Amino acid sequence: MARPPAARAKVLDAFARVLIEDGERSATIDAVAARAGVTKGGLLYHFASREALVDGLLERLEELGREDVAAMRSAPEGPVQYYLRTSDVSSSDEFSDLVMAAMRLTQDAGTRARAQLRRLEARWLEVLTEEIGDPARARLVLLVGDGLYWHQMMARGGGASQLRAILPVVEELLG
């Protein structure tokens, strides 16, 4: 799917960065406008409220999530290796940033953000289950990927080497 228009995308990117770096309480219209380098009026032109910003972020996450699931299905290395490889977040990209920003939405927008993240997880699990054929083993791969993701978020390093070390064990467990 095409990226949103530049000004709108710039505001969404700024909203995500404020959420990730400073938390939901700091993600005010003023803070996001300042981070995006636009006027408050410019921000409000694209997003009439903070609620509209949340909606825009979750809609973009939905779009990129669908793209990720499609890439996972068609990955030459297969869905399992794709999922585990992309669980390494040592380098920031728009999709990873949106996932993390949605995770930071825990107050007013928490219910919708959690629902969006659950839908994304369900699609990943569906592809993994189709590939592996066993829901329990597919869930294991999902949880290993979650662990890789969280370790990277906390440590910011070593993801590729960790993946190389554990991938043979995961493949052995999958049979």
N, C-alpha and C positions, 0 to 999 in steps of 0.2 A: 504494500500500500504506500502511496506517496506521502512524503513528509508534509506536515501542515505548513501553511505559508510562513515565511521567515519570521515576521514579527510575532505571530502567535506562538511559533515554536520556541522563539527566544524567551518569551514569558513563561511557557511551560517548563523549559529547561531551568530557568531561574527559580521557579517554584519548587521543582524537584531538588535543586541544590540547597535551597534554604531549608527544606524539610530534612534532608540528609545531614547537613552540617549543623543546623541550629535547632531542629525539632519543630513540631507542629505549632506550638504556641508562638514561636518567632515568625512563622510564615504568614505575616500580615500582608495586606494589599500594598502598603507602603514599602515594606521590606522587599517584597518580590519586585515591585516596580524599580526600586533602587538597584537591586541585583541585576535586573534585566537591562538597566540603562534606559528606561522609558519613563515617561511621566505617568502619574497615577491615572490621568485621563486616557493616556495611550493604552495602559493596561485594561482599564474599564471598557474601552472600545471593543477589545477582544473577549474579555471575560467580565460580565456585568457585576460579579460578586466573587467572594472567596469560594462560595459553594460552586460557582461556575468553573473556577480554577480547578477545584477537586474533580468535578465532572470531566473537564478536559484532560486532566492527568490520567484518570481512570479509563477514559475512552482511548487515549493514546496507548496505554498499557494493554488494553484489550486488542488493539490493532497489531501491536508488535508481538503480543503473545500468540496470536493466530499465525503470524509469520514464523515465529520460532517453532511452533508445533509443526507447521508445514516443512520447515527445514529439517526438523528432527525426523520426520517420517521419510524424507528423501536423502538423508545423510549417507554418504558412501560407506562410512564406518559403522553404520547402524544406529538405531535410536539410543541404545544403552551407552555406547562410547560417546555419542554426541552429547547426551544429557550430562554425563559426568565431566566431559571436557568443558562444556559451557558453564558448569557450576564453578569453575575457576574464575573469580572476579578480580584477579590481580590488576586487570586494566579495566577502566571504566568505559562503558558504552551506554547509549541511550536506554536500551532495554533494561540493563542491570540497574541503572540509576532510577528508572521508573519503578522497578520492583522494590528497591530499597525505600524510595520515597513513599510508596503505598504502605509499606510496613511501618513507616513513621507516623502515618495517619491513624492515631489511636484514640483520639478524643471524639470530636463531633462527627468526623467522617469515618471513624473506625469500622462501623458495621459494613458500610459499602465497600471500603478498601479491603477488609477481610474477605468479603464475599467475592470480590474480583480476584483476589489472590487464590481463594479456594477453587474458583472456576479454572484458573490457569493450571493449578496443581492437578486438578482432575483430568484436564486434557493431556498433560504430561504423563500421568499415570495410565491413562487409556492407551497411549502409544507404547509405553513401556510394557504394559500387559499384553498388548497385541504381539509385540516382538518376542517376549519371554514366554508367554503362554501360562504363566502362573502368577496370580495376583499378589501372593505373599512375596515372591522373589522380586516382582516389579516394585512393590512398596519398599523393599530393602534397597534397591537401586535409587529410588527417590530419596530415601533417608540418607544414603551415602552422599548423594549430590547435595542435599541440604547441609550435611556436615561439612563438606568441602566449601560450600558457599559461605557458611558462617565462619569457618576458620579463616578464610580469606578476608572476610569483612573485619575480623578482629586483628589479624596478624599482618595482612597485606604482604604476603610473600610465600614462596615455596609451593604454590598451587600446582604447577606443572610437574615438579618433581614428586609431590605427594600423589598426584594422579598416576604417574608412571609406576610408583611403588604399589599402589593398591589395585590398579586395574587388573593385573593377573589374578589377584585374590578374588575380586568380584567375578571375573570370568569363570574361575574355578567353582565358586559358589553357585553360579548359574548353570553349571554343567555344560 
